[in-house]
């Protein structure tokens, strides 16, 4: 892609992000519109129309993929900058997505899981209701850790029913069949999927496993 075309592409994406920012039904979990399906559908229609100014055949699924890619890169950049506050962002659209920081940065809790064998494991767990980042240290055996991590995102919705408990137990049993390293990767993937689902960003075939 030539430099002129690249700059035009970036300028258009920034325009799209401004439209995206104006549609809280798509990203603001605190907005009354966020949990209304009709409002979310209307917002997607507006965003798709904007993208079609440059990509005539683009559909909602394609737009969702593009936005999710932009958000994922932004989230990684926020995390990188939080670890090195002296550095400046190298992401060209970082400033245009700063409105999402409250949706990402302030909703994480850091947990340190101590396995029975004494091996520490630092885990990041999303908490949609928290505005702080308290440090917590707990000690669990591997089975308890997996069961808690499976249920953490539904813990605040009320008492767990028989189905939820059985589901968590099933996940725990399946994850125990993996090596400790594979459990870490699986746990991260599960948390990412739940997080995107809470934001309403999941769709059929959106989860893909890429071979090494």
C-alpha positions as CSV (number, residue, x, y, z in Angstrom):
1,X,0.0,0.0,0.0
2,X,1.4,3.4,-1.0
3,X,1.9,6.0,1.6
4,X,-0.9,8.2,0.4
5,X,-3.3,5.3,0.4
6,X,-2.1,4.3,3.8
7,X,-2.7,7.8,5.2
8,X,-6.2,7.9,3.6
9,X,-7.0,4.5,5.1
10,X,-6.0,5.7,8.6
11,X,-7.9,8.9,8.2
12,X,-11.0,7.0,7.3
13,X,-10.6,4.5,10.3
14,X,-10.3,7.5,12.6
15,X,-13.6,8.9,11.2
16,X,-15.2,5.5,11.9
17,X,-13.9,5.5,15.4
18,X,-15.5,8.9,16.0
19,X,-18.8,7.4,14.9
20,X,-18.2,4.4,17.1
21,X,-17.6,6.7,20.1
22,X,-20.9,8.4,19.4
23,X,-22.7,5.0,19.8
24,X,-22.5,4.0,23.5
25,X,-24.8,1.1,22.8
26,X,-21.8,-0.7,21.3
27,X,-19.2,-0.1,24.0
28,X,-20.4,1.6,27.2
29,X,-21.6,-1.0,29.7
30,X,-23.0,1.7,31.9
31,X,-25.2,3.2,29.2
32,X,-29.0,2.4,29.3
33,X,-28.8,1.6,25.6
34,X,-26.1,-1.0,26.0
35,X,-28.4,-3.8,27.1
36,X,-31.2,-2.9,24.7
37,X,-30.9,-5.1,21.6
38,X,-32.9,-2.8,19.4
39,X,-30.6,0.1,20.3
40,X,-27.6,-2.0,19.6
41,X,-28.9,-3.0,16.3
42,X,-29.6,0.6,15.3
43,X,-26.1,1.6,16.4
44,X,-24.6,-1.2,14.3
45,X,-26.6,0.0,11.2
46,X,-25.2,3.5,11.6
47,X,-21.6,2.2,12.0
48,X,-22.0,-0.2,9.0
49,X,-23.3,2.7,6.8
50,X,-20.2,4.7,7.8
51,X,-17.8,1.9,6.8
52,X,-19.7,1.4,3.5
53,X,-18.5,4.9,2.5
54,X,-15.2,3.2,1.7
55,X,-16.0,-0.5,1.7
56,X,-19.2,-0.9,-0.3
57,X,-19.8,-4.6,0.4
58,X,-18.9,-4.6,4.1
59,X,-21.4,-6.2,6.5
60,X,-22.0,-6.1,10.2
61,X,-19.8,-9.2,10.8
62,X,-16.9,-7.6,9.0
63,X,-17.3,-4.4,10.9
64,X,-17.4,-6.2,14.2
65,X,-14.2,-8.0,13.3
66,X,-12.5,-4.7,12.4
67,X,-13.6,-3.0,15.6
68,X,-12.6,-6.0,17.7
69,X,-9.1,-6.0,16.1
70,X,-8.7,-2.3,16.8
71,X,-9.9,-2.8,20.4
72,X,-7.6,-5.7,21.0
73,X,-4.6,-3.8,19.8
74,X,-5.6,-0.8,21.9
75,X,-6.1,-3.0,25.0
76,X,-2.6,-4.4,24.5
77,X,-1.2,-0.9,24.1
78,X,-2.9,0.3,27.3
79,X,-1.4,-2.7,29.2
80,X,2.1,-2.0,27.8
81,X,2.0,1.6,28.7
82,X,0.8,0.8,32.3
83,X,4.0,-1.3,32.6
84,X,6.2,1.4,31.3
85,X,4.7,4.9,32.0
86,X,7.8,6.6,30.6
87,X,7.1,5.4,27.1
88,X,4.7,7.0,24.6
89,X,2.1,5.2,22.6
90,X,3.2,4.0,19.1
91,X,-0.4,3.0,18.1
92,X,-1.5,5.5,15.5
93,X,-5.2,5.6,16.6
94,X,-4.5,5.4,20.4
95,X,-5.9,8.9,21.1
96,X,-9.1,8.2,19.2
97,X,-9.8,5.2,21.5
98,X,-9.0,6.7,24.8
99,X,-12.7,6.8,25.6
100,X,-12.5,3.0,26.1
101,X,-9.9,3.1,28.9
102,X,-12.5,3.2,31.6
103,X,-14.1,0.1,30.0
104,X,-10.8,-1.8,30.0
105,X,-8.2,-0.5,32.5
106,X,-10.3,0.1,35.6
107,X,-12.2,-3.2,35.4
108,X,-9.4,-5.6,36.1
109,X,-8.4,-7.2,39.4
110,X,-5.1,-8.9,39.9
111,X,-5.2,-12.2,41.6
112,X,-2.2,-14.3,42.6
113,X,-3.1,-18.0,42.7
114,X,-0.9,-20.3,44.7
115,X,-1.0,-23.9,43.7
116,X,-0.6,-26.6,46.3
117,X,2.9,-27.2,44.9
118,X,3.8,-23.6,45.8
119,X,4.0,-22.4,42.2
120,X,2.5,-18.9,41.9
121,X,0.4,-18.0,39.0
122,X,-0.6,-14.4,38.3
123,X,-4.1,-14.2,36.8
124,X,-6.0,-11.2,35.4
125,X,-9.8,-11.4,36.0
126,X,-12.3,-9.0,34.5
127,X,-14.8,-7.5,37.0
128,X,-17.4,-5.3,35.2
129,X,-18.5,-3.6,38.5
130,X,-15.2,-2.7,40.0
131,X,-13.6,0.7,39.6
132,X,-10.5,-0.2,41.6
133,X,-7.6,-2.6,41.2
134,X,-7.2,-4.3,44.6
135,X,-4.4,-6.8,45.1
136,X,-5.6,-10.1,46.4
137,X,-3.7,-13.2,47.4
138,X,-5.5,-16.6,47.7
139,X,-4.4,-20.2,48.0
140,X,-6.3,-22.8,46.1
141,X,-5.7,-26.3,44.9
142,X,-5.8,-26.7,41.1
143,X,-9.4,-28.0,41.0
144,X,-10.7,-25.1,43.2
145,X,-8.8,-22.6,41.0
146,X,-10.4,-23.8,37.8
147,X,-13.9,-24.0,39.3
148,X,-13.6,-20.4,40.7
149,X,-12.2,-19.0,37.5
150,X,-15.0,-20.7,35.5
151,X,-17.7,-19.1,37.7
152,X,-16.1,-15.7,38.4
153,X,-18.0,-13.8,35.7
154,X,-21.4,-15.0,36.8
155,X,-20.8,-14.8,40.6
156,X,-22.4,-11.4,40.9
157,X,-25.6,-12.3,39.2
158,X,-27.0,-14.3,42.1
159,X,-26.7,-17.7,43.8
160,X,-25.3,-20.4,41.5
161,X,-27.8,-23.0,40.4
162,X,-27.3,-26.7,39.9
163,X,-26.6,-26.2,36.2
164,X,-23.9,-23.5,36.8
165,X,-22.2,-25.6,39.5
166,X,-22.1,-28.7,37.3
167,X,-20.8,-26.6,34.4
168,X,-18.0,-25.3,36.5
169,X,-17.2,-28.7,37.8
170,X,-17.1,-30.1,34.2
171,X,-14.7,-27.4,33.1
172,X,-12.5,-28.0,36.1
173,X,-12.3,-31.7,35.3
174,X,-11.5,-31.1,31.6
175,X,-8.9,-28.5,32.4
176,X,-7.3,-30.8,34.9
177,X,-6.5,-33.1,32.0
178,X,-4.2,-30.4,30.6
179,X,-0.7,-29.5,31.6
180,X,-0.3,-26.5,33.9
181,X,0.9,-24.4,31.0
182,X,-2.0,-25.4,28.8
183,X,-4.4,-24.6,31.7
184,X,-3.1,-21.0,31.7
185,X,-3.7,-20.6,28.0
186,X,-7.2,-22.2,28.2
187,X,-8.1,-19.9,31.2
188,X,-7.0,-16.8,29.3
189,X,-9.1,-17.8,26.2
190,X,-12.2,-18.5,28.4
191,X,-11.9,-15.1,30.1
192,X,-11.4,-13.3,26.8
193,X,-14.5,-14.9,25.3
194,X,-16.6,-14.1,28.4
195,X,-15.4,-10.5,28.4
196,X,-16.2,-10.0,24.7
197,X,-19.6,-11.7,25.2
198,X,-20.4,-9.3,28.0
199,X,-19.7,-6.5,25.6
200,X,-21.9,-8.1,23.0
201,X,-19.1,-8.6,20.5
202,X,-19.5,-12.4,19.9
203,X,-20.9,-13.9,16.7
204,X,-20.9,-17.3,15.0
205,X,-17.5,-18.5,14.0
206,X,-15.8,-15.6,15.7
207,X,-13.6,-17.9,17.8
208,X,-10.8,-19.4,15.8
209,X,-7.9,-21.6,16.9
210,X,-4.7,-21.0,14.9
211,X,-2.2,-23.8,14.6
212,X,1.5,-22.9,15.4
